[in-house]
């Protein structure tokens, strides 16, 4: 088998992680090329600079990358009887197995009603309250793989950005394989116990409102007010300021959508984030306030800062994206900081000195005071049971649907 497997019969551009071979020691890289002159402008040409095997040592030939997976053909070969094999052409994989290594192709084959991405709610719980109205795929095979400990991002995208830091499997598993949580020495406590990692068993998926490629929107636990939501990176990252420029575009779309939605409700939205060097899973909080109180927001934050003995750096920008570009220049990864994006394009920023204690709920406490809701500054005083949370989420979805960038 060659070191590269190049195909063009499906008419799309697609690459995946290198995979190991059963009868050979080297890994193979799969490259699918789109048709020449395709309307979607997908890549139809790919330059290679291969090294002849005759000039390589056995060690170099057998070298594997850290992100290589098992052969995508292995499971089909194990589960297919000789009689079934004879009914197929030797080089064609069945539709039932094709999803295992080419997520993009299966997305293309599904009709618009089934959506392009896998439904996390269905995969994690086995059911989805949206039923046929769901914009995402209800994939039984993906659910079985998830139950066997396979990473959701790997199933959904064909890759996982966390790589070796992920505690879940990045290859498809046979029935009976041990999930990572039961295999000694394989756990990554950070991801396993994280409330926000979609691949974590602790994630409360019923709080999820909308899922994008790099971010998802979720109801805040113990929301301060109606429509208090979080914009959360799909990856386990310590700050929204540490993600890529591509991710930043999606984040701004979520922010702009929430702004438009809140204005339709006669409200303004305040965004704020506590960026800790201790590196928890980032979340950008979004809390709506009545438009009549928008002029008081900056004063409220400044008074709270004065009581704590510091002063905010204040900057004004013409757009959310311009403000975010400034914020990204302030995140050095070596110090904690708090920032708030308030009405009028103003950003309030405070860098926290080393060893200085700063309340993680500072932003919520300030807005609770502004709204005369001091008793609700602690989210635990606003906890709802699961049924109530599901009702709040569904009500929000129905109001937000026309603004949702993922609908």
C-alpha positions as CSV (number, residue, x, y, z in Angstrom):
1,X,0.0,0.0,0.0
2,X,1.3,3.5,-0.8
3,X,2.1,6.1,1.8
4,X,-0.6,8.2,0.3
5,X,-4.1,7.2,-0.6
6,X,-5.6,9.7,-3.1
7,X,-9.2,9.5,-4.2
8,X,-11.4,11.8,-6.4
9,X,-14.5,9.8,-7.0
10,X,-16.7,11.5,-4.3
11,X,-16.2,15.0,-5.7
12,X,-15.1,16.7,-2.4
13,X,-11.9,17.8,-0.8
14,X,-11.2,15.9,2.4
15,X,-8.1,14.9,4.5
16,X,-8.0,12.9,7.7
17,X,-5.4,11.9,10.4
18,X,-2.9,9.4,9.1
19,X,-3.9,5.7,9.7
20,X,-2.0,2.6,10.4
21,X,-2.1,-0.4,8.1
22,X,-2.8,-4.0,9.1
23,X,-0.3,-5.7,6.7
24,X,2.4,-2.9,6.6
25,X,4.4,-1.0,9.1
26,X,4.0,2.5,7.6
27,X,1.1,4.9,8.0
28,X,-1.0,6.1,5.1
29,X,-2.3,9.6,4.5
30,X,-5.7,9.9,2.9
31,X,-6.4,12.8,0.5
32,X,-9.7,13.2,-1.2
33,X,-9.8,15.8,-4.1
34,X,-12.8,17.7,-5.4
35,X,-13.7,17.9,-9.1
36,X,-11.8,20.4,-11.2
37,X,-13.7,23.7,-11.4
38,X,-16.2,22.7,-8.7
39,X,-18.7,25.5,-7.7
40,X,-17.8,25.4,-4.0
41,X,-14.1,26.1,-4.9
42,X,-12.9,23.1,-3.0
43,X,-9.3,22.0,-3.5
44,X,-8.9,19.8,-6.5
45,X,-5.1,19.8,-6.7
46,X,-2.5,18.8,-4.1
47,X,1.3,19.0,-4.3
48,X,3.4,16.2,-2.8
49,X,7.0,15.7,-2.3
50,X,7.3,12.0,-1.4
51,X,10.6,10.3,-0.5
52,X,11.2,7.0,-2.2
53,X,11.0,4.0,0.3
54,X,14.3,2.7,-1.2
55,X,16.1,5.7,0.2
56,X,14.6,5.4,3.7
57,X,15.7,3.3,6.7
58,X,13.3,0.8,8.2
59,X,13.0,3.0,11.3
60,X,11.9,6.0,9.1
61,X,9.4,3.9,7.2
62,X,7.8,2.6,10.5
63,X,7.7,6.0,12.1
64,X,4.2,7.0,13.2
65,X,2.8,10.5,14.0
66,X,1.2,11.2,17.4
67,X,-2.2,11.6,15.9
68,X,-2.3,8.5,13.8
69,X,-5.4,6.2,14.1
70,X,-6.3,2.6,13.4
71,X,-7.1,1.6,9.9
72,X,-10.7,2.8,9.0
73,X,-11.1,-0.5,7.1
74,X,-10.4,-2.8,10.1
75,X,-13.9,-2.8,11.6
76,X,-15.5,-3.5,8.3
77,X,-13.2,-6.5,7.7
78,X,-13.9,-7.9,11.1
79,X,-17.6,-7.5,11.0
80,X,-18.2,-8.6,7.4
81,X,-18.6,-12.3,6.6
82,X,-16.9,-13.8,3.5
83,X,-20.4,-14.2,1.9
84,X,-21.1,-10.5,2.3
85,X,-17.7,-9.6,0.9
86,X,-18.3,-11.5,-2.2
87,X,-21.4,-9.4,-2.9
88,X,-19.3,-6.2,-3.0
89,X,-16.5,-5.0,-5.2
90,X,-13.2,-5.4,-3.5
91,X,-12.4,-1.7,-3.3
92,X,-15.8,-0.2,-2.4
93,X,-16.8,0.4,1.2
94,X,-20.5,0.2,2.1
95,X,-22.5,3.3,3.0
96,X,-22.9,1.9,6.6
97,X,-19.1,2.0,7.1
98,X,-18.1,5.0,5.1
99,X,-18.8,7.5,7.9
100,X,-16.1,5.8,10.0
101,X,-13.3,7.6,8.2
102,X,-14.9,10.3,6.1
103,X,-17.2,12.5,8.1
104,X,-17.4,15.1,5.4
105,X,-18.8,12.7,2.8
106,X,-21.6,11.5,5.1
107,X,-22.5,15.1,5.8
108,X,-22.7,15.7,2.0
109,X,-24.9,12.7,1.5
110,X,-27.5,13.6,4.1
111,X,-30.4,15.7,3.2
112,X,-30.8,19.2,4.5
113,X,-33.4,18.1,7.1
114,X,-30.8,16.0,8.9
115,X,-28.2,18.7,9.3
116,X,-24.5,18.6,8.7
117,X,-23.2,17.8,12.2
118,X,-23.9,15.0,14.7
119,X,-26.4,15.9,17.4
120,X,-24.5,15.8,20.8
121,X,-27.8,15.4,22.7
122,X,-28.6,12.3,20.8
123,X,-25.1,10.8,20.9
124,X,-24.7,11.4,24.7
125,X,-28.2,10.4,25.9
126,X,-29.7,8.3,23.1
127,X,-32.6,10.7,22.4
128,X,-33.2,14.3,21.4
129,X,-36.4,16.2,22.4
130,X,-36.3,18.1,19.0
131,X,-36.9,14.8,17.1
132,X,-37.2,15.3,13.4
133,X,-37.0,19.1,13.8
134,X,-33.4,18.8,15.0
135,X,-30.9,20.4,12.7
136,X,-28.2,17.8,13.5
137,X,-27.8,14.1,12.6
138,X,-29.1,11.4,15.0
139,X,-26.4,8.8,14.3
140,X,-26.9,5.5,16.0
141,X,-23.4,4.3,15.1
142,X,-21.8,7.4,16.5
143,X,-23.7,6.9,19.7
144,X,-22.4,3.4,20.1
145,X,-18.8,4.6,19.5
146,X,-19.3,7.4,22.0
147,X,-20.5,4.9,24.6
148,X,-17.3,3.0,24.0
149,X,-15.2,6.0,24.9
150,X,-14.6,7.6,21.5
151,X,-14.1,11.4,21.5
152,X,-17.2,13.3,20.3
153,X,-15.0,15.8,18.3
154,X,-13.3,12.9,16.6
155,X,-16.7,11.5,15.6
156,X,-18.1,14.8,14.6
157,X,-15.2,16.4,12.7
158,X,-12.9,13.4,12.0
159,X,-10.2,15.0,14.3
160,X,-9.7,16.4,17.8
161,X,-7.8,19.6,18.4
162,X,-6.8,18.4,21.9
163,X,-4.7,15.6,20.5
164,X,-2.8,13.7,23.2
165,X,-4.3,15.9,25.9
166,X,-7.7,14.4,25.2
167,X,-8.7,11.6,27.6
168,X,-11.0,9.9,25.0
169,X,-10.2,7.6,22.1
170,X,-9.3,8.9,18.6
171,X,-10.0,5.6,16.8
172,X,-13.1,3.5,16.4
173,X,-13.7,0.7,18.9
174,X,-15.1,-2.8,18.6
175,X,-18.0,-3.8,20.9
176,X,-16.7,-4.7,24.3
177,X,-13.7,-2.4,24.2
178,X,-13.0,-0.6,27.5
179,X,-13.9,3.1,27.7
180,X,-11.1,5.3,28.8
181,X,-12.6,6.0,32.2
182,X,-12.1,2.3,33.1
183,X,-8.6,1.9,31.8
184,X,-6.0,2.5,34.4
185,X,-3.6,5.4,33.8
186,X,-5.6,6.7,30.8
187,X,-7.7,9.4,32.5
188,X,-7.3,13.1,31.9
189,X,-8.9,14.5,35.0
190,X,-9.2,18.0,33.5
191,X,-11.4,17.0,30.6
192,X,-13.2,14.2,32.5
193,X,-14.4,16.4,35.3
194,X,-14.9,19.6,33.2
195,X,-18.5,20.9,33.1
196,X,-18.0,22.4,29.7
197,X,-16.1,19.8,27.6
198,X,-18.6,18.3,25.2
199,X,-16.7,15.0,25.4
200,X,-16.9,15.0,29.3
201,X,-19.5,12.7,31.0
202,X,-20.2,15.6,33.3
203,X,-21.4,18.0,30.7
204,X,-25.1,19.0,31.2
205,X,-26.1,18.7,27.5
206,X,-29.7,19.9,28.2
207,X,-28.3,23.4,28.8
208,X,-26.9,23.6,25.3
209,X,-28.8,26.1,23.0
210,X,-26.7,26.2,19.8
211,X,-23.6,24.5,18.6
212,X,-21.1,25.9,16.1
213,X,-17.8,24.7,14.8
214,X,-15.6,26.2,17.5
215,X,-18.1,27.6,20.1
216,X,-21.5,26.6,21.6
217,X,-24.1,28.7,23.4
218,X,-25.5,27.4,26.7
219,X,-27.8,28.5,29.5
220,X,-25.9,29.7,32.5
221,X,-26.2,27.5,35.6
222,X,-28.3,29.5,38.1
223,X,-28.9,32.4,35.6
224,X,-29.0,35.9,37.1
225,X,-31.8,36.9,34.7
226,X,-33.8,35.4,31.9
227,X,-31.6,34.8,28.9
228,X,-28.4,34.8,30.9
229,X,-26.2,32.6,28.6
230,X,-22.6,31.5,28.1
231,X,-20.5,31.4,24.9
232,X,-18.2,28.4,25.4
233,X,-15.3,27.2,23.3
234,X,-15.7,23.6,22.1
235,X,-12.0,23.0,22.9
236,X,-10.8,23.0,26.5
237,X,-9.1,26.4,26.5
238,X,-8.3,28.7,29.4
239,X,-9.6,31.9,27.6
240,X,-11.6,32.9,24.6
241,X,-8.7,35.2,23.8
242,X,-6.4,32.3,23.2
243,X,-8.3,30.7,20.3
244,X,-7.5,31.2,16.6
245,X,-8.6,34.0,14.4
246,X,-11.0,31.6,12.7
247,X,-12.6,30.9,16.0
248,X,-12.8,34.6,16.8
249,X,-15.0,35.2,13.7
250,X,-17.5,32.6,15.0
251,X,-17.5,34.1,18.5
252,X,-18.2,37.6,17.1
253,X,-21.1,36.1,15.1
254,X,-22.6,34.8,18.4
255,X,-22.1,38.1,20.1
256,X,-23.7,40.1,17.3
257,X,-26.6,37.7,17.2
258,X,-27.1,38.1,20.9
259,X,-27.0,41.9,20.6
260,X,-29.7,41.9,17.9
261,X,-31.8,39.5,19.9
262,X,-31.6,41.6,23.1
263,X,-32.4,44.8,21.2
264,X,-35.5,43.2,19.9
265,X,-36.4,42.6,23.6
266,X,-35.7,46.2,24.6
267,X,-32.4,45.2,26.3
268,X,-28.7,45.6,26.0
269,X,-26.2,42.7,26.6
270,X,-23.1,42.9,28.7
271,X,-20.3,40.4,27.9
272,X,-17.6,39.7,30.4
273,X,-14.9,37.1,31.1
274,X,-12.6,36.2,34.0
275,X,-9.4,34.9,32.5
276,X,-7.5,32.9,35.2
277,X,-3.9,31.7,34.8
278,X,-5.1,28.6,36.6
279,X,-6.6,27.6,33.3
280,X,-10.2,26.5,33.7
281,X,-12.5,26.0,30.6
282,X,-13.2,29.4,29.2
283,X,-16.7,30.9,29.1
284,X,-17.8,34.4,28.0
285,X,-20.8,35.4,30.0
286,X,-23.7,37.3,28.4
287,X,-26.2,39.0,30.6
288,X,-29.0,41.2,29.2
289,X,-30.1,44.3,31.1
290,X,-32.9,46.8,30.4
291,X,-31.9,49.4,27.8
292,X,-32.8,52.1,30.4
293,X,-29.9,51.0,32.6
294,X,-27.3,50.8,29.9
295,X,-25.9,54.3,30.7
296,X,-25.2,53.2,34.3
297,X,-23.2,50.1,33.5
298,X,-19.7,51.8,33.2
299,X,-20.3,53.7,36.5
300,X,-21.4,50.5,38.3
301,X,-18.2,48.7,37.2
302,X,-16.0,51.7,38.1
303,X,-17.5,52.0,41.6
304,X,-17.0,48.3,42.2
305,X,-13.4,48.6,41.1
306,X,-12.8,51.6,43.3
307,X,-14.1,49.6,46.3
308,X,-11.6,46.9,45.5
309,X,-8.7,49.3,45.1
310,X,-8.1,49.3,41.3
311,X,-9.1,51.3,38.2
312,X,-10.2,49.9,34.9
313,X,-8.5,50.6,31.6
314,X,-11.2,51.9,29.3
315,X,-11.1,51.7,25.5
316,X,-13.8,52.4,22.9
317,X,-14.2,50.6,19.6
318,X,-16.4,50.8,16.5
319,X,-17.2,47.1,16.5
320,X,-17.1,44.0,18.5
321,X,-14.3,42.5,16.3
322,X,-12.1,45.6,16.7
323,X,-12.5,45.4,20.5
324,X,-11.7,41.7,20.5
325,X,-8.5,42.3,18.5
326,X,-7.4,44.7,21.2
327,X,-8.2,42.2,23.9
328,X,-6.2,39.5,22.3
329,X,-3.1,41.7,22.4
330,X,-3.6,42.0,26.2
331,X,-3.7,38.3,26.9
332,X,-0.1,37.2,27.6
333,X,-0.9,33.9,29.4
334,X,1.2,34.9,32.3
335,X,-1.3,37.0,34.3
336,X,-5.0,36.8,35.0
337,X,-7.4,39.5,33.8
338,X,-11.0,40.6,33.8
339,X,-12.7,42.4,31.0
340,X,-16.2,43.5,30.2
341,X,-17.7,44.5,26.8
342,X,-20.4,47.1,27.6
343,X,-22.9,49.1,25.5
344,X,-21.5,51.8,23.3
345,X,-18.5,49.8,22.1
346,X,-16.5,50.3,25.4
347,X,-14.2,47.7,26.9
348,X,-13.2,47.8,30.5
349,X,-10.0,45.8,31.3
350,X,-8.2,45.0,34.5
351,X,-5.0,43.0,34.7
352,X,-4.8,41.2,38.1
353,X,-1.4,41.3,39.8
354,X,0.3,38.1,40.8
355,X,-0.9,36.7,44.2
356,X,-3.8,39.3,44.3
357,X,-7.1,37.6,45.0
358,X,-9.9,38.5,42.6
359,X,-13.5,37.3,42.9
360,X,-14.4,35.0,40.0
361,X,-18.0,36.2,40.1
362,X,-17.1,39.9,40.0
363,X,-19.0,40.6,36.8
364,X,-22.1,38.9,38.0
365,X,-22.0,40.7,41.3
366,X,-21.7,44.1,39.7
367,X,-24.7,43.5,37.4
368,X,-26.7,41.9,40.3
369,X,-26.2,45.2,42.2
370,X,-27.1,47.3,39.2
371,X,-30.3,45.3,38.8
372,X,-31.2,45.4,42.5
373,X,-30.8,41.7,42.7
374,X,-28.0,41.4,45.2
375,X,-29.4,38.2,46.7
376,X,-28.9,36.5,43.3
377,X,-25.3,37.4,43.0
378,X,-24.4,33.8,44.0
379,X,-25.6,31.5,41.2
380,X,-26.4,28.8,43.8
381,X,-29.3,31.0,45.0
382,X,-30.8,30.8,41.5
383,X,-30.5,27.0,40.9
384,X,-33.3,25.3,39.0
385,X,-34.0,21.6,38.7
386,X,-33.4,19.8,35.4
387,X,-37.0,20.0,34.2
388,X,-37.1,23.8,34.8
389,X,-33.7,24.3,33.0
390,X,-35.0,22.3,30.0
391,X,-38.1,24.5,29.9
392,X,-36.0,27.7,30.1
393,X,-33.7,26.5,27.3
394,X,-36.6,25.5,25.0
395,X,-38.3,28.9,25.6
396,X,-35.0,30.7,24.8
397,X,-34.5,28.7,21.6
398,X,-37.9,29.6,20.3
399,X,-37.2,33.3,20.8
400,X,-33.6,33.2,19.6
401,X,-34.1,31.0,16.6
402,X,-34.3,33.7,14.0
403,X,-31.1,35.3,15.3
404,X,-29.1,32.0,15.8
405,X,-26.1,32.0,13.5
406,X,-26.3,28.2,13.4
407,X,-29.9,27.9,12.2
